[in-house]
Amino acid sequence: QVQLKESGPGLVNPSQTLSLTCTVSGGALTTNNYGWSWIRRPPGKGLEWIGYIANGGSTYYNPSLRSRASISRDTSNNHFSLQLSSATPEDTAFYYCARVYPSVAGYLYQDWGQGTQVTVSS
């Protein structure tokens, strides 16, 4: 079965770029009918969808973060990454990567990484 794991610095200075990588095993990023997503949970708040990259490489973003977020992939190493520019303390959150499957009932997030805490502060 597919497994995902987030990695990257746990502390980011304000105005710097928050950068994370999701390493995928058990399934190729180019597999048909799946997308690869970033989601976060700020402290005391609910989950917030950041964006995803489709199996063909197209990217889609939450409009509230579109100006700052960038998702890319490295198919050779089977990982995809998140870069969130101009980070502020409000970007402090627990960050997850996940695989998404579009079904007739909606988008299903069945496979998740364990998540990683990222704190934006000086």
Disulfide bonds with the S-S distance in Angstrom:
Cys22-Cys97 2.08
